[in-house]
Amino acid sequence: MEQTEMAMAGLLEILAFRSGCMYLSDLHQPGRLPAIRRAIQNILPQQFSLWEWQDAVAYITGEQLPFESPEQAADYLKNFGVRQETGGSNET
């Protein structure tokens, strides 16, 4: 995805593309979480609005959570499912 395409795409579309998802709905698949976390590592949270980050969290996790900043929402997604994969809880 080129820079001009990224400027026109939303956060969910970019996460789907960078995570190797064929469809946006593939972001719901738990097996995609490692790829989604890697994709987030290469995105500056402030490139997208807080609303877009909250929408991404809700879409990917199914959880409607309030965040105070894009960085906080991005950090939540970076850590989502990590504890579940290692046998712990997912509270942050």
Biopython code that builds the backbone (N, CA, C, O; Angstrom):
import numpy as np
from Bio.PDB.StructureBuilder import StructureBuilder

atoms = [
    (1, "MET", "N", (0.849, -1.175, 0.000)),
    (1, "MET", "CA", (0.000, 0.000, 0.000)),
    (1, "MET", "C", (0.894, 1.238, 0.000)),
    (1, "MET", "O", (1.743, 1.391, 0.878)),
    (2, "GLU", "N", (0.709, 2.107, -0.968)),
    (2, "GLU", "CA", (1.529, 3.302, -1.085)),
    (2, "GLU", "C", (1.080, 4.365, -0.097)),
    (2, "GLU", "O", (-0.019, 4.299, 0.454)),
    (3, "GLN", "N", (1.952, 5.350, 0.119)),
    (3, "GLN", "CA", (1.677, 6.413, 1.084)),
    (3, "GLN", "C", (0.361, 7.140, 0.779)),
    (3, "GLN", "O", (-0.406, 7.428, 1.698)),
    (4, "THR", "N", (0.090, 7.440, -0.501)),
    (4, "THR", "CA", (-1.142, 8.147, -0.842)),
    (4, "THR", "C", (-2.365, 7.272, -0.582)),
    (4, "THR", "O", (-3.412, 7.777, -0.180)),
    (5, "GLU", "N", (-2.241, 5.976, -0.807)),
    (5, "GLU", "CA", (-3.344, 5.070, -0.511)),
    (5, "GLU", "C", (-3.582, 4.989, 0.988)),
    (5, "GLU", "O", (-4.728, 4.932, 1.434)),
    (6, "MET", "N", (-2.505, 4.982, 1.770)),
    (6, "MET", "CA", (-2.635, 4.929, 3.216)),
    (6, "MET", "C", (-3.333, 6.170, 3.747)),
    (6, "MET", "O", (-4.117, 6.085, 4.692)),
    (7, "ALA", "N", (-3.055, 7.315, 3.150)),
    (7, "ALA", "CA", (-3.674, 8.556, 3.607)),
    (7, "ALA", "C", (-5.183, 8.521, 3.401)),
    (7, "ALA", "O", (-5.927, 9.174, 4.133)),
    (8, "MET", "N", (-5.633, 7.767, 2.417)),
    (8, "MET", "CA", (-7.057, 7.694, 2.113)),
    (8, "MET", "C", (-7.737, 6.532, 2.833)),
    (8, "MET", "O", (-8.961, 6.523, 2.963)),
    (9, "ALA", "N", (-6.979, 5.572, 3.294)),
    (9, "ALA", "CA", (-7.544, 4.392, 3.935)),
    (9, "ALA", "C", (-7.734, 4.650, 5.425)),
    (9, "ALA", "O", (-7.033, 5.464, 6.026)),
    (10, "GLY", "N", (-8.686, 3.948, 6.000)),
    (10, "GLY", "CA", (-8.899, 4.035, 7.434)),
    (10, "GLY", "C", (-8.014, 3.055, 8.176)),
    (10, "GLY", "O", (-7.362, 2.202, 7.575)),
    (11, "LEU", "N", (-8.001, 3.189, 9.473)),
    (11, "LEU", "CA", (-7.166, 2.336, 10.313)),
    (11, "LEU", "C", (-7.493, 0.860, 10.138)),
    (11, "LEU", "O", (-6.584, 0.042, 10.002)),
    (12, "LEU", "N", (-8.754, 0.511, 10.139)),
    (12, "LEU", "CA", (-9.113, -0.903, 9.989)),
    (12, "LEU", "C", (-8.637, -1.468, 8.656)),
    (12, "LEU", "O", (-8.151, -2.598, 8.596)),
    (13, "GLU", "N", (-8.772, -0.696, 7.602)),
    (13, "GLU", "CA", (-8.317, -1.166, 6.291)),
    (13, "GLU", "C", (-6.814, -1.381, 6.277)),
    (13, "GLU", "O", (-6.332, -2.360, 5.709)),
    (14, "ILE", "N", (-6.076, -0.478, 6.894)),
    (14, "ILE", "CA", (-4.617, -0.607, 6.942)),
    (14, "ILE", "C", (-4.222, -1.816, 7.786)),
    (14, "ILE", "O", (-3.333, -2.577, 7.401)),
    (15, "LEU", "N", (-4.876, -1.998, 8.931)),
    (15, "LEU", "CA", (-4.575, -3.167, 9.758)),
    (15, "LEU", "C", (-4.876, -4.459, 9.014)),
    (15, "LEU", "O", (-4.105, -5.415, 9.093)),
    (16, "ALA", "N", (-5.981, -4.495, 8.297)),
    (16, "ALA", "CA", (-6.325, -5.692, 7.530)),
    (16, "ALA", "C", (-5.270, -5.967, 6.459)),
    (16, "ALA", "O", (-4.812, -7.100, 6.310)),
    (17, "PHE", "N", (-4.886, -4.931, 5.719)),
    (17, "PHE", "CA", (-3.897, -5.088, 4.656)),
    (17, "PHE", "C", (-2.559, -5.567, 5.220)),
    (17, "PHE", "O", (-1.970, -6.526, 4.720)),
    (18, "ARG", "N", (-2.093, -4.891, 6.259)),
    (18, "ARG", "CA", (-0.781, -5.226, 6.831)),
    (18, "ARG", "C", (-0.776, -6.547, 7.589)),
    (18, "ARG", "O", (0.284, -7.122, 7.836)),
    (19, "SER", "N", (-1.955, -7.026, 7.956)),
    (19, "SER", "CA", (-2.051, -8.302, 8.668)),
    (19, "SER", "C", (-2.280, -9.467, 7.717)),
    (19, "SER", "O", (-2.396, -10.615, 8.148)),
    (20, "GLY", "N", (-2.343, -9.172, 6.428)),
    (20, "GLY", "CA", (-2.536, -10.224, 5.435)),
    (20, "GLY", "C", (-3.958, -10.731, 5.340)),
    (20, "GLY", "O", (-4.192, -11.852, 4.888)),
    (21, "CYS", "N", (-4.911, -9.916, 5.762)),
    (21, "CYS", "CA", (-6.317, -10.316, 5.696)),
    (21, "CYS", "C", (-6.868, -10.072, 4.298)),
    (21, "CYS", "O", (-6.641, -9.018, 3.704)),
    (22, "MET", "N", (-7.581, -11.038, 3.789)),
    (22, "MET", "CA", (-8.214, -10.878, 2.495)),
    (22, "MET", "C", (-9.454, -9.989, 2.629)),
    (22, "MET", "O", (-9.766, -9.192, 1.744)),
    (23, "TYR", "N", (-10.148, -10.146, 3.756)),
    (23, "TYR", "CA", (-11.361, -9.373, 4.016)),
    (23, "TYR", "C", (-11.228, -8.672, 5.359)),
    (23, "TYR", "O", (-10.525, -9.151, 6.249)),
    (24, "LEU", "N", (-11.896, -7.554, 5.503)),
    (24, "LEU", "CA", (-11.885, -6.821, 6.764)),
    (24, "LEU", "C", (-12.378, -7.713, 7.901)),
    (24, "LEU", "O", (-11.857, -7.648, 9.014)),
    (25, "SER", "N", (-13.366, -8.532, 7.626)),
    (25, "SER", "CA", (-13.925, -9.408, 8.659)),
    (25, "SER", "C", (-12.915, -10.433, 9.177)),
    (25, "SER", "O", (-13.127, -11.027, 10.234)),
    (26, "ASP", "N", (-11.824, -10.646, 8.445)),
    (26, "ASP", "CA", (-10.779, -11.560, 8.917)),
    (26, "ASP", "C", (-10.107, -11.043, 10.187)),
    (26, "ASP", "O", (-9.479, -11.812, 10.914)),
    (27, "LEU", "N", (-10.236, -9.746, 10.457)),
    (27, "LEU", "CA", (-9.644, -9.172, 11.665)),
    (27, "LEU", "C", (-10.269, -9.757, 12.932)),
    (27, "LEU", "O", (-9.684, -9.658, 14.011)),
    (28, "HIS", "N", (-11.440, -10.360, 12.813)),
    (28, "HIS", "CA", (-12.111, -10.990, 13.963)),
    (28, "HIS", "C", (-11.463, -12.315, 14.362)),
    (28, "HIS", "O", (-11.673, -12.786, 15.479)),
    (29, "GLN", "N", (-10.694, -12.912, 13.487)),
    (29, "GLN", "CA", (-10.141, -14.241, 13.749)),
    (29, "GLN", "C", (-9.027, -14.170, 14.787)),
    (29, "GLN", "O", (-8.053, -13.442, 14.598)),
    (30, "PRO", "N", (-9.162, -14.924, 15.893)),
    (30, "PRO", "CA", (-8.131, -14.898, 16.934)),
    (30, "PRO", "C", (-6.732, -15.220, 16.409)),
    (30, "PRO", "O", (-5.743, -14.706, 16.931)),
    (31, "GLY", "N", (-6.644, -16.050, 15.401)),
    (31, "GLY", "CA", (-5.343, -16.402, 14.841)),
    (31, "GLY", "C", (-4.633, -15.245, 14.160)),
    (31, "GLY", "O", (-3.435, -15.320, 13.887)),
    (32, "ARG", "N", (-5.364, -14.180, 13.887)),
    (32, "ARG", "CA", (-4.780, -12.988, 13.250)),
    (32, "ARG", "C", (-4.154, -12.029, 14.259)),
    (32, "ARG", "O", (-3.463, -11.092, 13.861)),
    (33, "LEU", "N", (-4.382, -12.244, 15.561)),
    (33, "LEU", "CA", (-3.896, -11.290, 16.564)),
    (33, "LEU", "C", (-2.387, -11.033, 16.505)),
    (33, "LEU", "O", (-1.977, -9.876, 16.600)),
    (34, "PRO", "N", (-1.549, -12.056, 16.353)),
    (34, "PRO", "CA", (-0.111, -11.753, 16.268)),
    (34, "PRO", "C", (0.230, -10.834, 15.080)),
    (34, "PRO", "O", (1.054, -9.929, 15.209)),
    (35, "ALA", "N", (-0.400, -11.070, 13.941)),
    (35, "ALA", "CA", (-0.141, -10.225, 12.763)),
    (35, "ALA", "C", (-0.681, -8.817, 12.979)),
    (35, "ALA", "O", (-0.066, -7.842, 12.548)),
    (36, "ILE", "N", (-1.822, -8.708, 13.642)),
    (36, "ILE", "CA", (-2.388, -7.387, 13.937)),
    (36, "ILE", "C", (-1.461, -6.626, 14.873)),
    (36, "ILE", "O", (-1.209, -5.437, 14.672)),
    (37, "ARG", "N", (-0.954, -7.306, 15.893)),
    (37, "ARG", "CA", (-0.019, -6.644, 16.832)),
    (37, "ARG", "C", (1.233, -6.175, 16.100)),
    (37, "ARG", "O", (1.730, -5.079, 16.361)),
    (38, "ARG", "N", (1.744, -6.993, 15.191)),
    (38, "ARG", "CA", (2.932, -6.576, 14.420)),
    (38, "ARG", "C", (2.613, -5.365, 13.553)),
    (38, "ARG", "O", (3.432, -4.455, 13.431)),
    (39, "ALA", "N", (1.439, -5.349, 12.957)),
    (39, "ALA", "CA", (1.035, -4.220, 12.109)),
    (39, "ALA", "C", (0.942, -2.934, 12.924)),
    (39, "ALA", "O", (1.345, -1.870, 12.454)),
    (40, "ILE", "N", (0.415, -3.026, 14.137)),
    (40, "ILE", "CA", (0.272, -1.844, 14.983)),
    (40, "ILE", "C", (1.636, -1.274, 15.373)),
    (40, "ILE", "O", (1.780, -0.065, 15.553)),
    (41, "GLN", "N", (2.626, -2.143, 15.501)),
    (41, "GLN", "CA", (3.977, -1.688, 15.861)),
    (41, "GLN", "C", (4.520, -0.676, 14.846)),
    (41, "GLN", "O", (5.355, 0.163, 15.183)),
    (42, "ASN", "N", (4.044, -0.762, 13.613)),
    (42, "ASN", "CA", (4.545, 0.115, 12.550)),
    (42, "ASN", "C", (3.606, 1.268, 12.216)),
    (42, "ASN", "O", (3.736, 1.892, 11.162)),
    (43, "ILE", "N", (2.669, 1.551, 13.104)),
    (43, "ILE", "CA", (1.736, 2.650, 12.906)),
    (43, "ILE", "C", (1.895, 3.643, 14.050)),
    (43, "ILE", "O", (1.900, 3.256, 15.219)),
    (44, "LEU", "N", (2.023, 4.904, 13.717)),
    (44, "LEU", "CA", (2.051, 5.936, 14.752)),
    (44, "LEU", "C", (0.616, 6.177, 15.208)),
    (44, "LEU", "O", (-0.229, 6.553, 14.396)),
    (45, "PRO", "N", (0.324, 5.970, 16.488)),
    (45, "PRO", "CA", (-1.057, 6.118, 16.954)),
    (45, "PRO", "C", (-1.688, 7.461, 16.595)),
    (45, "PRO", "O", (-2.878, 7.527, 16.286)),
    (46, "GLN", "N", (-0.901, 8.523, 16.636)),
    (46, "GLN", "CA", (-1.450, 9.859, 16.378)),
    (46, "GLN", "C", (-1.790, 10.098, 14.900)),
    (46, "GLN", "O", (-2.330, 11.149, 14.555)),
    (47, "GLN", "N", (-1.480, 9.133, 14.032)),
    (47, "GLN", "CA", (-1.871, 9.249, 12.620)),
    (47, "GLN", "C", (-3.373, 9.085, 12.435)),
    (47, "GLN", "O", (-3.926, 9.458, 11.400)),
    (48, "PHE", "N", (-4.034, 8.519, 13.455)),
    (48, "PHE", "CA", (-5.465, 8.281, 13.371)),
    (48, "PHE", "C", (-6.147, 8.865, 14.598)),
    (48, "PHE", "O", (-5.546, 9.004, 15.663)),
    (49, "SER", "N", (-7.404, 9.198, 14.422)),
    (49, "SER", "CA", (-8.154, 9.823, 15.512)),
    (49, "SER", "C", (-8.441, 8.802, 16.624)),
    (49, "SER", "O", (-8.376, 7.590, 16.418)),
    (50, "LEU", "N", (-8.754, 9.332, 17.787)),
    (50, "LEU", "CA", (-9.147, 8.487, 18.905)),
    (50, "LEU", "C", (-10.366, 7.658, 18.516)),
    (50, "LEU", "O", (-10.458, 6.480, 18.862)),
    (51, "TRP", "N", (-11.300, 8.273, 17.797)),
    (51, "TRP", "CA", (-12.496, 7.544, 17.367)),
    (51, "TRP", "C", (-12.126, 6.328, 16.522)),
    (51, "TRP", "O", (-12.689, 5.250, 16.709)),
    (52, "GLU", "N", (-11.173, 6.498, 15.585)),
    (52, "GLU", "CA", (-10.778, 5.365, 14.730)),
    (52, "GLU", "C", (-10.149, 4.250, 15.547)),
    (52, "GLU", "O", (-10.394, 3.073, 15.282)),
    (53, "TRP", "N", (-9.342, 4.605, 16.536)),
    (53, "TRP", "CA", (-8.722, 3.588, 17.390)),
    (53, "TRP", "C", (-9.773, 2.870, 18.226)),
    (53, "TRP", "O", (-9.715, 1.650, 18.381)),
    (54, "GLN", "N", (-10.737, 3.620, 18.769)),
    (54, "GLN", "CA", (-11.799, 2.991, 19.553)),
    (54, "GLN", "C", (-12.632, 2.063, 18.664)),
    (54, "GLN", "O", (-13.025, 0.974, 19.083)),
    (55, "ASP", "N", (-12.890, 2.503, 17.452)),
    (55, "ASP", "CA", (-13.627, 1.681, 16.501)),
    (55, "ASP", "C", (-12.851, 0.400, 16.185)),
    (55, "ASP", "O", (-13.439, -0.678, 16.105)),
    (56, "ALA", "N", (-11.541, 0.516, 16.007)),
    (56, "ALA", "CA", (-10.712, -0.661, 15.720)),
    (56, "ALA", "C", (-10.728, -1.635, 16.892)),
    (56, "ALA", "O", (-10.849, -2.844, 16.695)),
    (57, "VAL", "N", (-10.605, -1.112, 18.108)),
    (57, "VAL", "CA", (-10.658, -1.974, 19.294)),
    (57, "VAL", "C", (-11.991, -2.712, 19.339)),
    (57, "VAL", "O", (-12.030, -3.923, 19.554)),
    (58, "ALA", "N", (-13.076, -1.984, 19.136)),
    (58, "ALA", "CA", (-14.406, -2.595, 19.189)),
    (58, "ALA", "C", (-14.569, -3.647, 18.093)),
    (58, "ALA", "O", (-15.124, -4.717, 18.340)),
    (59, "TYR", "N", (-14.094, -3.353, 16.902)),
    (59, "TYR", "CA", (-14.251, -4.274, 15.776)),
    (59, "TYR", "C", (-13.419, -5.542, 15.968)),
    (59, "TYR", "O", (-13.898, -6.649, 15.722)),
    (60, "ILE", "N", (-12.188, -5.377, 16.404)),
    (60, "ILE", "CA", (-11.275, -6.517, 16.528)),
    (60, "ILE", "C", (-11.564, -7.353, 17.772)),
    (60, "ILE", "O", (-11.519, -8.582, 17.724)),
    (61, "THR", "N", (-11.859, -6.683, 18.886)),
    (61, "THR", "CA", (-12.015, -7.399, 20.156)),
    (61, "THR", "C", (-13.462, -7.668, 20.542)),
    (61, "THR", "O", (-13.734, -8.555, 21.352)),
    (62, "GLY", "N", (-14.393, -6.908, 19.968)),
    (62, "GLY", "CA", (-15.786, -7.019, 20.365)),
    (62, "GLY", "C", (-16.089, -6.273, 21.644)),
    (62, "GLY", "O", (-17.184, -6.403, 22.192)),
    (63, "GLU", "N", (-15.134, -5.490, 22.133)),
    (63, "GLU", "CA", (-15.279, -4.758, 23.390)),
    (63, "GLU", "C", (-15.391, -3.256, 23.119)),
    (63, "GLU", "O", (-14.568, -2.683, 22.405)),
    (64, "GLN", "N", (-16.411, -2.630, 23.693)),
    (64, "GLN", "CA", (-16.569, -1.175, 23.602)),
    (64, "GLN", "C", (-15.887, -0.575, 24.828)),
    (64, "GLN", "O", (-16.427, -0.639, 25.932)),
    (65, "LEU", "N", (-14.716, 0.002, 24.643)),
    (65, "LEU", "CA", (-13.960, 0.551, 25.762)),
    (65, "LEU", "C", (-13.638, 2.017, 25.526)),
    (65, "LEU", "O", (-13.347, 2.418, 24.399)),
    (66, "PRO", "N", (-13.688, 2.818, 26.583)),
    (66, "PRO", "CA", (-13.300, 4.220, 26.435)),
    (66, "PRO", "C", (-11.784, 4.367, 26.629)),
    (66, "PRO", "O", (-11.207, 3.784, 27.546)),
    (67, "PHE", "N", (-11.163, 5.141, 25.765)),
    (67, "PHE", "CA", (-9.740, 5.435, 25.892)),
    (67, "PHE", "C", (-9.563, 6.945, 25.914)),
    (67, "PHE", "O", (-10.402, 7.686, 25.401)),
    (68, "GLU", "N", (-8.488, 7.386, 26.499)),
    (68, "GLU", "CA", (-8.230, 8.821, 26.590)),
    (68, "GLU", "C", (-7.370, 9.336, 25.456)),
    (68, "GLU", "O", (-7.308, 10.543, 25.222)),
    (69, "SER", "N", (-6.706, 8.434, 24.747)),
    (69, "SER", "CA", (-5.815, 8.866, 23.666)),
    (69, "SER", "C", (-5.659, 7.737, 22.653)),
    (69, "SER", "O", (-5.904, 6.573, 22.969)),
    (70, "PRO", "N", (-5.248, 8.088, 21.432)),
    (70, "PRO", "CA", (-4.959, 7.047, 20.446)),
    (70, "PRO", "C", (-3.863, 6.093, 20.924)),
    (70, "PRO", "O", (-3.910, 4.896, 20.642)),
    (71, "GLU", "N", (-2.887, 6.622, 21.639)),
    (71, "GLU", "CA", (-1.783, 5.794, 22.138)),
    (71, "GLU", "C", (-2.290, 4.723, 23.103)),
    (71, "GLU", "O", (-1.850, 3.574, 23.061)),
    (72, "GLN", "N", (-3.222, 5.117, 23.972)),
    (72, "GLN", "CA", (-3.776, 4.177, 24.941)),
    (72, "GLN", "C", (-4.540, 3.054, 24.231)),
    (72, "GLN", "O", (-4.414, 1.885, 24.598)),
    (73, "ALA", "N", (-5.316, 3.405, 23.232)),
    (73, "ALA", "CA", (-6.068, 2.400, 22.475)),
    (73, "ALA", "C", (-5.118, 1.484, 21.704)),
    (73, "ALA", "O", (-5.320, 0.270, 21.666)),
    (74, "ALA", "N", (-4.087, 2.060, 21.092)),
    (74, "ALA", "CA", (-3.109, 1.250, 20.353)),
    (74, "ALA", "C", (-2.396, 0.285, 21.295)),
    (74, "ALA", "O", (-2.191, -0.879, 20.952)),
    (75, "ASP", "N", (-2.020, 0.760, 22.469)),
    (75, "ASP", "CA", (-1.366, -0.113, 23.446)),
    (75, "ASP", "C", (-2.282, -1.263, 23.860)),
    (75, "ASP", "O", (-1.829, -2.393, 24.038)),
    (76, "TYR", "N", (-3.566, -0.966, 24.012)),
    (76, "TYR", "CA", (-4.511, -2.016, 24.377)),
    (76, "TYR", "C", (-4.535, -3.101, 23.287)),
    (76, "TYR", "O", (-4.484, -4.294, 23.585)),
    (77, "LEU", "N", (-4.612, -2.671, 22.039)),
    (77, "LEU", "CA", (-4.634, -3.651, 20.946)),
    (77, "LEU", "C", (-3.316, -4.419, 20.854)),
    (77, "LEU", "O", (-3.318, -5.613, 20.555)),
    (78, "LYS", "N", (-2.207, -3.755, 21.106)),
    (78, "LYS", "CA", (-0.910, -4.430, 21.057)),
    (78, "LYS", "C", (-0.834, -5.557, 22.082)),
    (78, "LYS", "O", (-0.137, -6.551, 21.877)),
    (79, "ASN", "N", (-1.557, -5.388, 23.184)),
    (79, "ASN", "CA", (-1.505, -6.381, 24.260)),
    (79, "ASN", "C", (-2.716, -7.301, 24.305)),
    (79, "ASN", "O", (-2.747, -8.240, 25.100)),
    (80, "PHE", "N", (-3.712, -7.045, 23.465)),
    (80, "PHE", "CA", (-4.925, -7.850, 23.507)),
    (80, "PHE", "C", (-4.627, -9.295, 23.133)),
    (80, "PHE", "O", (-4.015, -9.577, 22.103)),
    (81, "GLY", "N", (-5.067, -10.189, 23.982)),
    (81, "GLY", "CA", (-4.899, -11.610, 23.717)),
    (81, "GLY", "C", (-3.561, -12.180, 24.113)),
    (81, "GLY", "O", (-3.401, -13.401, 24.126)),
    (82, "VAL", "N", (-2.588, -11.341, 24.438)),
    (82, "VAL", "CA", (-1.251, -11.843, 24.779)),
    (82, "VAL", "C", (-1.320, -12.724, 26.011)),
    (82, "VAL", "O", (-0.753, -13.817, 26.022)),
    (83, "ARG", "N", (-1.994, -12.273, 27.035)),
    (83, "ARG", "CA", (-2.077, -13.065, 28.265)),
    (83, "ARG", "C", (-2.910, -14.319, 28.056)),
    (83, "ARG", "O", (-2.638, -15.357, 28.660)),
    (84, "GLN", "N", (-3.929, -14.225, 27.198)),
    (84, "GLN", "CA", (-4.749, -15.407, 26.910)),
    (84, "GLN", "C", (-3.914, -16.469, 26.202)),
    (84, "GLN", "O", (-4.077, -17.663, 26.455)),
    (85, "GLU", "N", (-3.019, -16.032, 25.316)),
    (85, "GLU", "CA", (-2.178, -16.965, 24.574)),
    (85, "GLU", "C", (-1.163, -17.640, 25.501)),
    (85, "GLU", "O", (-0.721, -18.756, 25.230)),
    (86, "THR", "N", (-0.795, -16.961, 26.595)),
    (86, "THR", "CA", (0.194, -17.528, 27.516)),
    (86, "THR", "C", (-0.454, -18.121, 28.743)),
    (86, "THR", "O", (0.236, -18.555, 29.665)),
    (87, "GLY", "N", (-1.811, -18.144, 28.766)),
    (87, "GLY", "CA", (-2.510, -18.804, 29.856)),
    (87, "GLY", "C", (-2.968, -17.898, 30.974)),
    (87, "GLY", "O", (-3.500, -18.392, 31.967)),
    (88, "GLY", "N", (-2.787, -16.601, 30.861)),
    (88, "GLY", "CA", (-3.222, -15.669, 31.904)),
    (88, "GLY", "C", (-4.484, -14.958, 31.508)),
    (88, "GLY", "O", (-5.135, -15.324, 30.529)),
    (89, "SER", "N", (-4.841, -13.920, 32.281)),
    (89, "SER", "CA", (-6.021, -13.120, 31.958)),
    (89, "SER", "C", (-5.621, -11.993, 31.029)),
    (89, "SER", "O", (-4.433, -11.796, 30.775)),
    (90, "ASN", "N", (-6.606, -11.240, 30.511)),
    (90, "ASN", "CA", (-6.315, -10.182, 29.551)),
    (90, "ASN", "C", (-6.478, -8.784, 30.132)),
    (90, "ASN", "O", (-6.553, -7.816, 29.376)),
    (91, "GLU", "N", (-6.535, -8.654, 31.435)),
    (91, "GLU", "CA", (-6.711, -7.337, 32.036)),
    (91, "GLU", "C", (-5.434, -6.541, 31.896)),
    (91, "GLU", "O", (-4.334, -7.055, 32.097)),
    (92, "THR", "N", (-5.603, -5.245, 31.540)),
    (92, "THR", "CA", (-4.429, -4.377, 31.399)),
    (92, "THR", "C", (-4.430, -3.303, 32.432)),
    (92, "THR", "O", (-3.516, -2.479, 32.466)),
]
sb = StructureBuilder()
sb.init_structure("model")
sb.init_model(0)
sb.init_chain("A")
sb.init_seg("    ")
for serial, (resi, resn, name, xyz) in enumerate(atoms, 1):
    if name == "N":
        sb.init_residue(resn, " ", resi, " ")
    sb.init_atom(name, np.array(xyz, "f"), 0.0, 1.0, " ", f" {name:<3s}", serial, name[0])
structure = sb.get_structure()
